[in-house]
Amino acid sequence: MFRSALLILSGNAFGSAMTFLRNLLVARLVSVEDYGIAATFAISMAIVELTSSFGLQQLIVQDKDGNDTKLQSGLQGFHAVRAVFSAALLFFLAHPIANFLGIPEVAWAYQVLAIVPLLNGFIHFDVYRLQRQQKFGPLILSTSLPAFLSVVLTWPLFQYFGDYRVMLYAVIAQGVATVALSHVVAIRSYSLRLDKQLVRRAFYFGWPLLVNNVLLLFVLEGEKIIVGREMSMANLAIFAMGFTMTLTPTLIVAKSTQSFFLPQLSAAKDEQERFRQLAYSVMQVSLLNGLILTAGITILGAIFVQFALGEKYAPLIPYLIPLAVLHALRVFKTGSATVALAVGRTSNAMIANLFRVISLPFSWYAAVLGNDLLVVILIASTGELLGFTVSLLLVRTRVNLPLRPMLLPIFLGFVLLGSVMARQFWFEDLNLLWITVIAFLLIMSEALSMKDLRDYIRKGVFTRFAE
């Protein structure tokens, strides 16, 4: 069990670390304004990918027939059709996106970028299917090695282009390598077919995930779009780098946690006691994930910015702790979303994300009035707090999971979040040693309060599909 968990975490960490390193290199090499433009590539990619995704990768893991060859080829066929639609959408939206962000001269780059979602449509689904058997190596290789390639190419691309185009072609190279490697590591032969019945089944499973992905687009990119349009590309660069620093570490663990626990939860959904222990464990891991990030950013964030990014990103430092708290609240929800997904309650995440989306008009109004990034972050955090509360209530009512075992971990978690925010606003001169000691004690108390997670680790037993 621990070997598999370590493999998933280290693989996801390596891939995400490579993407993070590439972004740091690009930010260091090009001007702040050019990095702001480069950040819009991720926004435009998210627009088309998230607004056309049906969670087919999760379906092949979660469904009882996920190992069937016909189901796999049908999902691959549907995924390919979806990809053609996504690529065409990005190509034709290129000029409207560029005009909206005030950079019409970059529209051509968005059109070139459309090749990435097209390529992604031909990924071999074996890398997802094999997770059902606790085989995570193929997925990790097909995602981490292409990310490493994009890092290796960054310097030569900068020598040739010297501006935001470094990011454009690094992303395209990563996309090409991802698809190619998914076929290299696959076990089954690749095939495509279209099955009307399967398409209807995928729509039924995926429409709440599709709506949630649209909401997720606003959640992850909404404030960036607001900042880019109402402030400047330089402000967007600062904000986007802050997002990268504070969201990437939690996404590594959140992605690893879902990969590790979703197959087990899905296999145990008819065994009440086993399911409940797994459910509490994944929810507690999500809490711990967000809190460790917050503590790490509080202690090391400013030092990292000064060392890795230099003086031109010094304006980011005052926003690091609020951004860490924002993304801690966000990652708190991933545990309950994974639990709901395992029993087919795909709309839970959608409902919880609504509250962050509702906060966006308030953020936009604040930006129009001339408020700084801190106000935008605090408004977003309020939306995430409401969403986390609702996600817990949905697990209790729709999955029939009592919340009592979560009360103490949640309380201690908010004590830590409150402590770091107090440090941000009232105790800025507090000695770093004291900050470290306080954070360590709170996280240790948090870990000790998580009985279900400790029992799960102690027993070390996988729950598998009988295939």
C-alpha positions in Angstrom: 0.0 0.0 0.0 2.7 2.5 1.0 4.7 1.7 -2.1 1.7 2.6 -4.3 0.9 5.7 -2.4 4.6 6.8 -2.5 4.7 6.1 -6.3 1.6 8.2 -7.0 2.8 11.1 -4.8 6.3 11.1 -6.1 5.2 10.8 -9.7 2.6 13.5 -9.5 5.1 15.6 -7.5 7.8 15.2 -10.2 5.4 16.1 -13.0 4.0 19.1 -11.2 7.4 20.2 -10.0 8.6 20.1 -13.6 5.7 22.3 -14.8 6.3 24.6 -11.9 10.0 24.8 -12.7 9.2 25.6 -16.3 6.9 28.4 -15.2 9.6 29.7 -12.9 12.2 29.7 -15.6 9.9 31.5 -18.1 9.0 34.0 -15.4 12.7 34.6 -14.6 13.8 34.8 -18.3 11.1 37.0 -19.8 9.6 40.4 -18.7 6.8 40.5 -16.2 4.4 41.7 -18.9 5.4 38.8 -21.2 4.9 36.3 -18.4 1.4 37.8 -18.0 0.7 37.0 -21.6 2.1 33.5 -21.2 -0.2 33.0 -18.3 -3.2 33.7 -20.5 -2.3 30.5 -22.5 -3.3 28.4 -19.5 -6.5 30.4 -19.2 -7.5 29.9 -22.9 -6.6 26.1 -22.6 -8.7 25.8 -19.5 -11.7 27.5 -21.3 -11.9 24.8 -24.0 -10.8 21.8 -21.9 -13.0 22.3 -18.9 -16.1 23.4 -20.9 -16.1 20.1 -22.9 -14.9 17.5 -20.4 -17.2 14.7 -19.2 -15.0 13.0 -16.7 -14.4 10.0 -19.0 -11.1 9.3 -17.2 -12.9 9.0 -13.9 -15.7 6.9 -15.5 -13.3 4.1 -16.6 -11.9 4.0 -13.0 -15.2 4.2 -11.2 -17.6 2.1 -13.3 -17.9 -1.6 -12.5 -17.4 -2.4 -16.3 -14.4 -0.2 -16.6 -12.1 -3.1 -17.5 -14.2 -4.0 -20.5 -12.4 -3.5 -23.9 -15.6 -2.3 -25.7 -16.3 0.3 -23.0 -12.7 1.5 -23.2 -12.7 1.9 -27.0 -16.1 3.6 -26.8 -14.8 6.1 -24.3 -11.7 6.7 -26.4 -13.9 7.4 -29.5 -16.1 9.8 -27.6 -13.0 11.5 -26.1 -11.5 12.0 -29.6 -14.7 13.6 -30.9 -14.8 15.8 -27.9 -11.2 16.8 -28.6 -11.9 17.9 -32.2 -14.7 20.1 -30.8 -12.4 21.6 -28.2 -9.7 22.4 -30.6 -12.1 24.0 -33.1 -13.6 26.0 -30.2 -10.2 27.4 -29.1 -9.3 28.2 -32.7 -12.4 30.2 -33.4 -12.4 31.9 -29.9 -8.8 33.0 -30.3 -9.6 36.6 -31.5 -12.4 37.2 -29.0 -10.2 36.0 -26.1 -7.3 38.1 -27.2 -9.5 41.2 -27.7 -11.2 40.7 -24.3 -7.9 40.6 -22.6 -6.6 43.7 -24.5 -3.8 41.8 -26.4 -5.3 41.4 -29.9 -1.8 40.9 -31.4 -1.5 37.5 -29.6 -4.6 35.9 -31.2 -2.4 33.9 -33.5 -0.8 32.2 -30.6 -4.1 30.9 -29.2 -4.9 29.5 -32.7 -1.6 27.6 -32.7 -2.3 26.4 -29.2 -5.5 24.7 -30.4 -3.3 21.7 -31.5 -2.9 20.7 -27.8 -6.5 19.9 -27.0 -6.7 18.1 -30.4 -3.7 15.9 -29.5 -5.1 15.2 -26.1 -8.1 13.6 -27.7 -6.0 10.6 -28.7 -4.5 9.7 -25.3 -4.6 6.0 -24.7 -7.1 5.3 -21.8 -5.0 2.3 -20.5 -3.1 4.8 -18.3 -6.4 5.5 -16.5 -7.8 2.0 -16.6 -4.8 0.4 -15.0 -5.4 2.4 -11.8 -8.3 0.0 -11.1 -5.5 -2.6 -10.5 -3.4 -0.2 -8.4 -1.0 0.2 -11.4 -0.1 3.8 -11.4 3.3 3.7 -13.2 2.0 4.2 -16.8 0.0 7.3 -15.9 2.9 8.8 -14.0 5.4 8.2 -16.8 3.1 9.6 -19.4 2.6 12.8 -17.5 5.9 13.4 -15.7 8.4 12.8 -18.6 6.7 15.2 -21.0 6.7 17.9 -18.2 10.5 17.3 -17.9 10.9 17.7 -21.6 9.1 21.1 -21.5 11.7 22.2 -18.9 14.6 21.0 -21.0 13.3 22.9 -24.0 12.7 26.2 -22.1 16.3 27.6 -22.5 16.7 26.8 -26.2 13.3 28.2 -26.9 14.2 31.4 -25.0 17.4 31.7 -27.0 15.4 31.5 -30.2 12.3 33.5 -29.4 13.2 35.6 -26.2 9.6 36.3 -25.3 6.2 34.8 -24.3 6.4 32.3 -27.3 8.8 30.2 -25.1 5.7 29.1 -23.1 3.6 28.5 -26.2 6.0 26.0 -27.8 7.0 24.4 -24.5 3.3 23.6 -23.9 2.9 22.2 -27.4 5.9 19.9 -27.0 4.6 18.6 -23.7 1.3 17.8 -25.3 2.8 15.9 -28.1 5.0 13.9 -25.7 2.1 13.1 -23.4 0.0 11.5 -26.1 3.0 9.6 -27.6 4.0 8.2 -24.2 0.4 7.1 -23.3 0.6 4.8 -26.3 4.1 3.6 -25.5 3.2 2.5 -21.9 -0.2 1.0 -22.8 -0.9 -2.7 -22.6 -3.9 -3.0 -24.9 -4.0 -2.0 -28.6 -5.6 1.4 -29.2 -9.0 1.4 -30.9 -11.8 3.9 -31.4 -15.5 3.4 -31.7 -18.7 5.4 -31.3 -21.5 3.7 -29.4 -24.7 5.7 -28.9 -25.7 3.8 -25.8 -22.3 4.4 -24.2 -22.4 8.1 -25.2 -25.7 8.4 -23.4 -24.3 6.6 -20.4 -21.2 8.9 -20.4 -23.5 12.0 -20.7 -25.5 10.8 -17.7 -22.4 10.2 -15.7 -20.5 13.3 -16.9 -23.0 16.1 -17.3 -22.7 17.2 -13.6 -18.9 17.0 -14.0 -19.2 19.1 -17.2 -21.2 21.8 -15.4 -18.7 21.5 -12.5 -15.8 22.0 -14.9 -17.4 25.1 -16.3 -17.7 26.3 -12.7 -14.1 25.2 -12.1 -13.1 27.3 -15.0 -14.5 30.4 -13.2 -13.0 29.2 -9.9 -9.4 28.7 -11.2 -9.3 31.3 -13.9 -12.1 33.8 -13.1 -10.0 36.1 -10.9 -7.1 35.9 -13.3 -9.4 37.1 -16.2 -10.6 39.9 -14.0 -7.1 41.0 -13.0 -5.8 40.8 -16.6 -8.7 42.8 -18.0 -9.2 45.4 -15.2 -5.6 45.8 -14.0 -2.7 44.9 -16.3 -0.6 42.1 -17.7 2.0 42.9 -15.0 -0.6 42.5 -12.2 -1.8 39.3 -13.9 1.8 37.9 -13.9 2.1 38.6 -10.2 -1.3 37.0 -9.5 -0.8 34.0 -11.7 2.6 33.3 -10.2 1.0 33.5 -6.7 -1.6 31.0 -7.9 1.1 28.7 -9.2 3.1 28.8 -6.0 0.2 28.2 -3.6 -2.1 26.0 -5.7 0.4 23.6 -7.3 1.6 21.9 -4.1 -2.0 21.2 -3.0 -3.0 19.9 -6.5 -0.1 17.4 -6.4 -1.4 15.9 -3.2 -5.1 16.3 -4.2 -4.5 14.5 -7.5 -2.5 11.8 -5.9 -5.2 11.4 -3.1 -8.0 11.0 -5.7 -5.9 8.5 -7.8 -5.2 6.5 -4.7 -8.5 6.5 -2.9 -11.1 6.6 -5.7 -10.6 3.0 -6.9 -10.7 1.8 -3.3 -13.8 3.8 -2.4 -15.6 2.7 -5.6 -14.8 -1.0 -4.8 -16.0 -0.6 -1.2 -19.2 1.3 -1.7 -21.3 -1.7 -0.8 -19.4 -2.3 2.5 -20.6 0.4 4.8 -17.9 0.3 7.5 -15.0 -0.1 5.1 -16.4 2.7 3.0 -16.8 5.1 5.9 -13.3 4.6 7.1 -11.9 5.2 3.6 -14.2 8.3 3.3 -13.0 9.8 6.5 -9.4 9.1 5.6 -9.6 10.9 2.3 -11.3 13.8 3.8 -8.7 14.1 6.5 -5.9 13.8 4.0 -7.4 16.7 2.2 -7.5 18.8 5.3 -3.9 18.0 6.2 -2.8 18.8 2.6 -4.2 22.3 2.8 -2.8 23.0 6.2 0.7 21.8 5.4 0.7 24.1 2.3 -0.4 27.1 4.4 2.2 26.5 7.0 4.9 26.0 4.4 4.0 29.2 2.5 3.9 31.2 5.8 7.4 30.0 6.8 9.2 29.9 3.4 7.1 31.7 0.9 8.8 35.1 1.0 12.3 33.5 1.0 11.4 31.4 -2.0 10.1 34.4 -4.0 13.3 36.4 -3.3 15.6 33.5 -4.2 13.8 32.0 -7.2 12.1 35.0 -8.9 14.1 38.0 -7.8 13.2 41.6 -7.1 10.7 42.0 -10.0 8.3 39.6 -8.2 8.7 41.3 -4.8 5.2 42.7 -5.0 3.9 39.1 -4.7 5.1 38.6 -1.1 2.2 40.4 0.7 -0.3 38.2 -1.1 1.3 34.8 -0.4 -0.4 34.0 2.9 -3.9 35.1 1.8 -3.5 33.0 -1.4 -2.3 30.0 0.6 -5.4 30.2 2.8 -7.6 30.6 -0.3 -6.2 27.4 -1.8 -6.2 25.5 1.5 -10.0 26.1 1.7 -10.2 25.0 -1.9 -8.3 21.7 -1.3 -10.4 21.0 1.8 -13.3 20.2 -0.5 -11.5 17.6 -2.6 -11.9 14.9 0.0 -15.7 15.1 0.1 -15.8 15.4 -3.7 -13.8 12.2 -4.1 -16.2 10.4 -1.7 -19.2 11.6 -3.6 -17.7 10.7 -7.0 -17.1 7.1 -5.8 -20.9 6.6 -5.3 -21.8 8.4 -8.5 -22.9 11.7 -6.8 -21.1 13.7 -9.4 -23.1 16.9 -8.8 -21.8 17.4 -5.3 -18.6 19.2 -6.4 -20.7 21.3 -8.9 -22.9 22.6 -6.1 -20.0 23.3 -3.8 -18.2 25.3 -6.5 -21.2 27.5 -7.2 -20.4 29.6 -4.2 -17.0 30.5 -5.5 -18.5 31.4 -8.8 -21.1 33.6 -7.1 -18.2 35.6 -5.5 -16.8 36.5 -9.0 -19.1 39.5 -9.7 -18.1 40.9 -6.3 -14.4 40.5 -7.2 -15.0 42.1 -10.5 -16.8 45.1 -8.9 -14.0 45.4 -6.4 -11.4 45.5 -9.2 -13.4 48.1 -11.2 -13.5 50.3 -8.1 -9.7 50.2 -8.0 -9.2 47.8 -5.0 -6.0 45.8 -5.0 -5.4 42.1 -5.3 -5.9 41.5 -1.6 -9.6 42.4 -1.7 -10.1 40.1 -4.7 -8.4 37.2 -2.8 -10.5 37.8 0.4 -13.7 37.8 -1.6 -12.7 34.5 -3.3 -11.8 33.0 0.1 -15.3 33.8 1.4 -16.7 31.9 -1.6 -14.5 28.9 -0.9 -15.4 28.8 2.8 -19.1 28.7 1.9 -18.4 26.0 -0.7 -16.5 23.8 1.8 -19.3 24.1 4.3 -21.8 23.0 1.7 -19.6 20.1 0.5 -19.7 18.7 4.1 -23.5 19.0 4.3 -23.9 17.3 0.9 -21.7 14.4 2.1 -23.8 14.0 5.2 -27.2 14.2 3.5 -26.5 12.6 0.1 -23.9 10.0 0.9 -25.2 9.4 4.4 -21.9 10.0 6.1 -22.0 11.3 9.7 -19.6 14.2 10.2 -18.8 13.7 13.9 -15.3 12.2 13.2 -14.4 15.3 11.2 -15.4 18.0 13.7 -12.2 18.1 15.7 -9.9 18.0 12.7 -11.9 20.8 11.0 -11.8 22.9 14.2 -8.0 22.6 14.6 -7.6 23.3 10.9 -9.4 26.6 11.2 -7.3 27.5 14.3 -4.2 27.2 12.1 -5.7 29.2 9.2 -6.8 31.9 11.7 -3.3 32.0 13.2 -1.5 32.6 9.9 -4.0 35.3 8.9 -3.5 37.0 12.3 0.2 36.9 11.6 -0.4 38.4 8.2 -2.4 41.4 9.5 -1.3 42.0 13.1 2.0 40.1 13.8 4.2 40.7 10.8 7.3 41.1 12.8 6.9 37.8 14.7 10.1 35.8 14.8 10.3 33.1 12.1 11.3 30.5 14.7 8.1 31.1 16.7 6.0 30.9 13.5 7.6 27.5 12.7 7.1 26.2 16.3 3.4 27.2 16.4 2.7 25.8 12.9 4.4 22.5 13.8 2.5 22.1 17.0 -0.8 22.8 15.3 -0.2 20.4 12.4 0.9 17.7 14.9 -2.3 18.2 16.9 -4.2 18.0 13.6 -2.6 14.7 12.6 -3.3 13.2 16.1 -7.0 14.1 15.8 -7.4 12.1 12.6 -8.1 8.7 14.0 -9.6 7.1 10.9 -6.5 8.2 8.8 -4.1 6.8 11.4 -6.1 3.5 11.6 -6.0 3.2 7.8 -2.3 3.8 7.7 -1.7 1.3 10.5 -3.7 -1.5 8.9 -2.3 -0.8 5.4 -5.0 -2.8 3.5 -6.1 -2.1 -0.1 -9.7 -2.5 -1.2 -9.7 -3.7 -4.8 -12.2 -4.5 -7.6 -12.6 -8.2 -8.1 -11.4 -8.4 -11.7 
